[in-house]
Amino acid sequence: MIGGAVSPRSYEHPDTEAIALPRVLFALSEPLRLHMVRMLAERGEVDSIELGPELPRSTLTHHTSLLRESGVVFVRGEGRKCLIRLRGEDLEDRFPGLLGTVLSAAESADEEPGA
């Protein structure tokens, strides 16, 4: 820390070419993470707290880290905020149609009786 300034947090993200299908599918297979991804698809970039305000910080961090490490989201620090956005273009480049198909299927499942 120099002169009282806080250094910005930095996060590691896989390059687009390194995003692996098994990791993406694993990240999207958990209902809470899928809900977070759906929220990001609808709202764009949000503060991580908005993805799970009722969750313990450690749980939220675990899930957002897994999404980041799998290449599903991009995370950046801004002041005290941790801003997260979907890597929609990267995922589309890597696996055309995958994200749209998963999000559409999740939406359809929510509309089914007894879902």
N, C-alpha and C positions, 0 to 999 in steps of 0.2 A: 504494500500500500504506500503510495507516494503522495505526500501532501494531503492526506486524508481522503483521497479519491479511491473509490472502490473499483477494482478491476472488473470488467465485464466477464460474466460467466461464458464459457465456450463449451459447446457440445459437439461430440463426434457423431457424424452421420455417414452411412455407407454411400459410396459413389453409386450413381444410378446403375452402372454395369454390375455392381456387386450385390444388388438387391436380389435375394434368393427366394424363389417361390415357396419352399417349405416354411421359411421364417415368416413370410407375409401371411400365409394361410394359418400358421399357428397364432400369430398376433390377432388375426381377425376371427379366430375360432372361439374366443372367450366373450361371452355376452356383454360384459362391462366395457371391454375394449371396443367391441363392435358398436356399442352405443356411442362411445366417445368419437369414433370415426364418423358415424352418421351425423353427429352434432357438428363436427368440423366440416363435413361436406355441405351442410345446410348453412352454417354461419361464417365460414372462413376462419381466419386466424382469431384465436381466443386466448385469454389468460388461462393457464392450466387449472386454476381454482374453479373456473366455470364448468369444467368437465366433470367435476365430482365434488361440489361444495360440502356434501355430507360425509365424504370419505376422510379417513385419517390421512394426514400428509404422506406417511410412508406408503400407504396403499396406492394413492394417486401417483406418487413418484415411481413406484414399481411399474405400474401399468403404462404410464407415459414413456418411461425409459424403454420398456420392451417394444412399444410402437416405434420409437425413434431408432433403436438398434436394428429393427427389422426393415427399416426404410419406409415405413408407412407415413410417418410424420416428420416435419422439420421443426426443431425447437430452437428458440433464441431467447437470450436474456435481454430485458430492457428495464433498467433500474431494478426494482424489487420484483418485477413481473417475470414470469416464465411464459412466453408466448409460443403457441403451438399452431401449426397449420398442416393440412393434409398435403402430401407430396403427390397430388393427383396426376400432374403431367409426367413426373418420373415413373410412376406406376403404370401409366398408360403407355409410355414409351417401352417399358420393360415387358409388361404383360397386357397387351391391348384387350380392353373390354373387361378385365378381371374385376376391378374395383366397382365399376358400374353394375356388373352382374351380381356381385356379393351384396351391394347396397340395395339393389332392387329386390333380391331374394329376401333380405332381412325385412324390408318394408312389407313385402307380401306376406311373410310369416306373421307379422304383427297384425295384419288385417284378417287372418284366418280365424274362424270361430274356435274358441278354446285356446288361443295362443297366449 
